[in-house]
Amino acid sequence: MSTATVRLLALLVAIEKLSENPDHIKRISPIAYLEKNAILSLI
């Protein structure tokens, strides 16, 4: 698997966690939070 694929899978997991508790991941990783917003804006 390419690095991009692995990152995308990790982000999809992060998005699932975000939908459960958005403030939690924002505290842990602002970058992951921004990446999630970027992906959702593309969908």
mmCIF file as gemmi writes it, N, C-alpha and C atoms, coordinates in Angstrom:
data_model
loop_
_atom_site.group_PDB
_atom_site.id
_atom_site.type_symbol
_atom_site.label_atom_id
_atom_site.label_alt_id
_atom_site.label_comp_id
_atom_site.label_asym_id
_atom_site.label_entity_id
_atom_site.label_seq_id
_atom_site.pdbx_PDB_ins_code
_atom_site.Cartn_x
_atom_site.Cartn_y
_atom_site.Cartn_z
_atom_site.occupancy
_atom_site.B_iso_or_equiv
_atom_site.pdbx_formal_charge
_atom_site.auth_seq_id
_atom_site.auth_asym_id
_atom_site.pdbx_PDB_model_num
ATOM 1 N N . MET Axp A 1 ? 0.844 -1.206 0 1 0 ? 1 A 1
ATOM 2 C CA . MET Axp A 1 ? 0 0 0 1 0 ? 1 A 1
ATOM 3 C C . MET Axp A 1 ? 0.876 1.252 0 1 0 ? 1 A 1
ATOM 4 N N . SER Axp A 2 ? 0.465 2.222 -0.744 1 0 ? 2 A 1
ATOM 5 C CA . SER Axp A 2 ? 1.222 3.473 -0.778 1 0 ? 2 A 1
ATOM 6 C C . SER Axp A 2 ? 0.964 4.292 0.483 1 0 ? 2 A 1
ATOM 7 N N . THR Axp A 3 ? 1.871 5.211 0.727 1 0 ? 3 A 1
ATOM 8 C CA . THR Axp A 3 ? 1.73 6.082 1.899 1 0 ? 3 A 1
ATOM 9 C C . THR Axp A 3 ? 0.431 6.87 1.827 1 0 ? 3 A 1
ATOM 10 N N . ALA Axp A 4 ? 0.07 7.326 0.633 1 0 ? 4 A 1
ATOM 11 C CA . ALA Axp A 4 ? -1.16 8.107 0.48 1 0 ? 4 A 1
ATOM 12 C C . ALA Axp A 4 ? -2.382 7.279 0.883 1 0 ? 4 A 1
ATOM 13 N N . THR Axp A 5 ? -2.372 5.999 0.497 1 0 ? 5 A 1
ATOM 14 C CA . THR Axp A 5 ? -3.504 5.135 0.841 1 0 ? 5 A 1
ATOM 15 C C . THR Axp A 5 ? -3.608 4.958 2.345 1 0 ? 5 A 1
ATOM 16 N N . VAL Axp A 6 ? -2.45 4.727 2.972 1 0 ? 6 A 1
ATOM 17 C CA . VAL Axp A 6 ? -2.434 4.547 4.423 1 0 ? 6 A 1
ATOM 18 C C . VAL Axp A 6 ? -2.925 5.811 5.118 1 0 ? 6 A 1
ATOM 19 N N . ARG Axp A 7 ? -2.475 6.975 4.635 1 0 ? 7 A 1
ATOM 20 C CA . ARG Axp A 7 ? -2.904 8.243 5.24 1 0 ? 7 A 1
ATOM 21 C C . ARG Axp A 7 ? -4.411 8.441 5.067 1 0 ? 7 A 1
ATOM 22 N N . LEU Axp A 8 ? -4.93 8.095 3.906 1 0 ? 8 A 1
ATOM 23 C CA . LEU Axp A 8 ? -6.354 8.253 3.673 1 0 ? 8 A 1
ATOM 24 C C . LEU Axp A 8 ? -7.158 7.357 4.608 1 0 ? 8 A 1
ATOM 25 N N . LEU Axp A 9 ? -6.703 6.115 4.78 1 0 ? 9 A 1
ATOM 26 C CA . LEU Axp A 9 ? -7.401 5.214 5.701 1 0 ? 9 A 1
ATOM 27 C C . LEU Axp A 9 ? -7.356 5.761 7.117 1 0 ? 9 A 1
ATOM 28 N N . ALA Axp A 10 ? -6.197 6.282 7.517 1 0 ? 10 A 1
ATOM 29 C CA . ALA Axp A 10 ? -6.072 6.849 8.86 1 0 ? 10 A 1
ATOM 30 C C . ALA Axp A 10 ? -7.013 8.041 9.024 1 0 ? 10 A 1
ATOM 31 N N . LEU Axp A 11 ? -7.126 8.85 7.978 1 0 ? 11 A 1
ATOM 32 C CA . LEU Axp A 11 ? -8.02 10.01 8.047 1 0 ? 11 A 1
ATOM 33 C C . LEU Axp A 11 ? -9.481 9.586 8.112 1 0 ? 11 A 1
ATOM 34 N N . LEU Axp A 12 ? -9.824 8.521 7.403 1 0 ? 12 A 1
ATOM 35 C CA . LEU Axp A 12 ? -11.205 8.053 7.466 1 0 ? 12 A 1
ATOM 36 C C . LEU Axp A 12 ? -11.55 7.586 8.876 1 0 ? 12 A 1
ATOM 37 N N . VAL Axp A 13 ? -10.596 6.925 9.528 1 0 ? 13 A 1
ATOM 38 C CA . VAL Axp A 13 ? -10.804 6.518 10.92 1 0 ? 13 A 1
ATOM 39 C C . VAL Axp A 13 ? -10.948 7.759 11.797 1 0 ? 13 A 1
ATOM 40 N N . ALA Axp A 14 ? -10.094 8.752 11.544 1 0 ? 14 A 1
ATOM 41 C CA . ALA Axp A 14 ? -10.169 9.989 12.319 1 0 ? 14 A 1
ATOM 42 C C . ALA Axp A 14 ? -11.517 10.674 12.128 1 0 ? 14 A 1
ATOM 43 N N . ILE Axp A 15 ? -12.035 10.633 10.896 1 0 ? 15 A 1
ATOM 44 C CA . ILE Axp A 15 ? -13.339 11.25 10.624 1 0 ? 15 A 1
ATOM 45 C C . ILE Axp A 15 ? -14.436 10.536 11.405 1 0 ? 15 A 1
ATOM 46 N N . GLU Axp A 16 ? -14.344 9.201 11.481 1 0 ? 16 A 1
ATOM 47 C CA . GLU Axp A 16 ? -15.336 8.464 12.264 1 0 ? 16 A 1
ATOM 48 C C . GLU Axp A 16 ? -15.288 8.895 13.719 1 0 ? 16 A 1
ATOM 49 N N . LYS Axp A 17 ? -14.079 9.039 14.25 1 0 ? 17 A 1
ATOM 50 C CA . LYS Axp A 17 ? -13.941 9.458 15.642 1 0 ? 17 A 1
ATOM 51 C C . LYS Axp A 17 ? -14.447 10.894 15.816 1 0 ? 17 A 1
ATOM 52 N N . LEU Axp A 18 ? -14.2 11.724 14.8 1 0 ? 18 A 1
ATOM 53 C CA . LEU Axp A 18 ? -14.658 13.114 14.86 1 0 ? 18 A 1
ATOM 54 C C . LEU Axp A 18 ? -16.174 13.18 14.959 1 0 ? 18 A 1
ATOM 55 N N . SER Axp A 19 ? -16.844 12.323 14.22 1 0 ? 19 A 1
ATOM 56 C CA . SER Axp A 19 ? -18.304 12.373 14.229 1 0 ? 19 A 1
ATOM 57 C C . SER Axp A 19 ? -18.84 11.977 15.607 1 0 ? 19 A 1
ATOM 58 N N . GLU Axp A 20 ? -18.033 11.203 16.356 1 0 ? 20 A 1
ATOM 59 C CA . GLU Axp A 20 ? -18.454 10.829 17.702 1 0 ? 20 A 1
ATOM 60 C C . GLU Axp A 20 ? -18.171 11.956 18.698 1 0 ? 20 A 1
ATOM 61 N N . ASN Axp A 21 ? -16.989 12.576 18.561 1 0 ? 21 A 1
ATOM 62 C CA . ASN Axp A 21 ? -16.576 13.562 19.564 1 0 ? 21 A 1
ATOM 63 C C . ASN Axp A 21 ? -15.616 14.57 18.936 1 0 ? 21 A 1
ATOM 64 N N . PRO Axp A 22 ? -16.128 15.593 18.275 1 0 ? 22 A 1
ATOM 65 C CA . PRO Axp A 22 ? -15.28 16.528 17.52 1 0 ? 22 A 1
ATOM 66 C C . PRO Axp A 22 ? -14.272 17.282 18.381 1 0 ? 22 A 1
ATOM 67 N N . ASP Axp A 23 ? -14.647 17.659 19.595 1 0 ? 23 A 1
ATOM 68 C CA . ASP Axp A 23 ? -13.722 18.451 20.409 1 0 ? 23 A 1
ATOM 69 C C . ASP Axp A 23 ? -12.519 17.634 20.847 1 0 ? 23 A 1
ATOM 70 N N . HIS Axp A 24 ? -12.702 16.349 21.022 1 0 ? 24 A 1
ATOM 71 C CA . HIS Axp A 24 ? -11.641 15.466 21.481 1 0 ? 24 A 1
ATOM 72 C C . HIS Axp A 24 ? -10.464 15.488 20.504 1 0 ? 24 A 1
ATOM 73 N N . ILE Axp A 25 ? -10.746 15.289 19.216 1 0 ? 25 A 1
ATOM 74 C CA . ILE Axp A 25 ? -9.652 15.226 18.246 1 0 ? 25 A 1
ATOM 75 C C . ILE Axp A 25 ? -9.073 16.616 17.988 1 0 ? 25 A 1
ATOM 76 N N . LYS Axp A 26 ? -9.88 17.64 18.142 1 0 ? 26 A 1
ATOM 77 C CA . LYS Axp A 26 ? -9.362 18.997 17.94 1 0 ? 26 A 1
ATOM 78 C C . LYS Axp A 26 ? -8.273 19.297 18.97 1 0 ? 26 A 1
ATOM 79 N N . ARG Axp A 27 ? -8.49 18.827 20.188 1 0 ? 27 A 1
ATOM 80 C CA . ARG Axp A 27 ? -7.463 19.006 21.226 1 0 ? 27 A 1
ATOM 81 C C . ARG Axp A 27 ? -6.215 18.195 20.915 1 0 ? 27 A 1
ATOM 82 N N . ILE Axp A 28 ? -6.409 16.97 20.454 1 0 ? 28 A 1
ATOM 83 C CA . ILE Axp A 28 ? -5.278 16.071 20.214 1 0 ? 28 A 1
ATOM 84 C C . ILE Axp A 28 ? -4.482 16.503 18.984 1 0 ? 28 A 1
ATOM 85 N N . SER Axp A 29 ? -5.157 16.814 17.904 1 0 ? 29 A 1
ATOM 86 C CA . SER Axp A 29 ? -4.453 17.069 16.653 1 0 ? 29 A 1
ATOM 87 C C . SER Axp A 29 ? -5.177 18.084 15.787 1 0 ? 29 A 1
ATOM 88 N N . PRO Axp A 30 ? -4.806 19.344 15.938 1 0 ? 30 A 1
ATOM 89 C CA . PRO Axp A 30 ? -5.417 20.38 15.085 1 0 ? 30 A 1
ATOM 90 C C . PRO Axp A 30 ? -5.206 20.099 13.6 1 0 ? 30 A 1
ATOM 91 N N . ILE Axp A 31 ? -4.065 19.48 13.259 1 0 ? 31 A 1
ATOM 92 C CA . ILE Axp A 31 ? -3.792 19.199 11.845 1 0 ? 31 A 1
ATOM 93 C C . ILE Axp A 31 ? -4.759 18.152 11.316 1 0 ? 31 A 1
ATOM 94 N N . ALA Axp A 32 ? -4.995 17.109 12.088 1 0 ? 32 A 1
ATOM 95 C CA . ALA Axp A 32 ? -5.954 16.087 11.66 1 0 ? 32 A 1
ATOM 96 C C . ALA Axp A 32 ? -7.343 16.704 11.503 1 0 ? 32 A 1
ATOM 97 N N . TYR Axp A 33 ? -7.659 17.619 12.401 1 0 ? 33 A 1
ATOM 98 C CA . TYR Axp A 33 ? -8.952 18.3 12.325 1 0 ? 33 A 1
ATOM 99 C C . TYR Axp A 33 ? -9.064 19.094 11.017 1 0 ? 33 A 1
ATOM 100 N N . LEU Axp A 34 ? -7.99 19.801 10.662 1 0 ? 34 A 1
ATOM 101 C CA . LEU Axp A 34 ? -8.003 20.583 9.428 1 0 ? 34 A 1
ATOM 102 C C . LEU Axp A 34 ? -8.046 19.679 8.203 1 0 ? 34 A 1
ATOM 103 N N . GLU Axp A 35 ? -7.295 18.555 8.258 1 0 ? 35 A 1
ATOM 104 C CA . GLU Axp A 35 ? -7.324 17.623 7.135 1 0 ? 35 A 1
ATOM 105 C C . GLU Axp A 35 ? -8.722 17.058 6.943 1 0 ? 35 A 1
ATOM 106 N N . LYS Axp A 36 ? -9.393 16.757 8.048 1 0 ? 36 A 1
ATOM 107 C CA . LYS Axp A 36 ? -10.756 16.222 7.967 1 0 ? 36 A 1
ATOM 108 C C . LYS Axp A 36 ? -11.675 17.243 7.313 1 0 ? 36 A 1
ATOM 109 N N . ASN Axp A 37 ? -11.532 18.514 7.685 1 0 ? 37 A 1
ATOM 110 C CA . ASN Axp A 37 ? -12.365 19.547 7.066 1 0 ? 37 A 1
ATOM 111 C C . ASN Axp A 37 ? -12.067 19.671 5.576 1 0 ? 37 A 1
ATOM 112 N N . ALA Axp A 38 ? -10.791 19.542 5.212 1 0 ? 38 A 1
ATOM 113 C CA . ALA Axp A 38 ? -10.407 19.634 3.801 1 0 ? 38 A 1
ATOM 114 C C . ALA Axp A 38 ? -11.031 18.49 3.011 1 0 ? 38 A 1
ATOM 115 N N . ILE Axp A 39 ? -10.981 17.285 3.573 1 0 ? 39 A 1
ATOM 116 C CA . ILE Axp A 39 ? -11.557 16.128 2.875 1 0 ? 39 A 1
ATOM 117 C C . ILE Axp A 39 ? -13.064 16.283 2.744 1 0 ? 39 A 1
ATOM 118 N N . LEU Axp A 40 ? -13.727 16.703 3.807 1 0 ? 40 A 1
ATOM 119 C CA . LEU Axp A 40 ? -15.183 16.847 3.735 1 0 ? 40 A 1
ATOM 120 C C . LEU Axp A 40 ? -15.58 17.917 2.729 1 0 ? 40 A 1
ATOM 121 N N . SER Axp A 41 ? -14.727 18.953 2.569 1 0 ? 41 A 1
ATOM 122 C CA . SER Axp A 41 ? -15.057 19.99 1.592 1 0 ? 41 A 1
ATOM 123 C C . SER Axp A 41 ? -14.915 19.468 0.16 1 0 ? 41 A 1
ATOM 124 N N . LEU Axp A 42 ? -14.105 18.393 -0.011 1 0 ? 42 A 1
ATOM 125 C CA . LEU Axp A 42 ? -13.934 17.811 -1.346 1 0 ? 42 A 1
ATOM 126 C C . LEU Axp A 42 ? -15.068 16.863 -1.694 1 0 ? 42 A 1
ATOM 127 N N . ILE Axp A 43 ? -15.669 16.273 -0.692 1 0 ? 43 A 1
ATOM 128 C CA . ILE Axp A 43 ? -16.71 15.263 -0.939 1 0 ? 43 A 1
ATOM 129 C C . ILE Axp A 43 ? -17.985 15.921 -1.468 1 0 ? 43 A 1
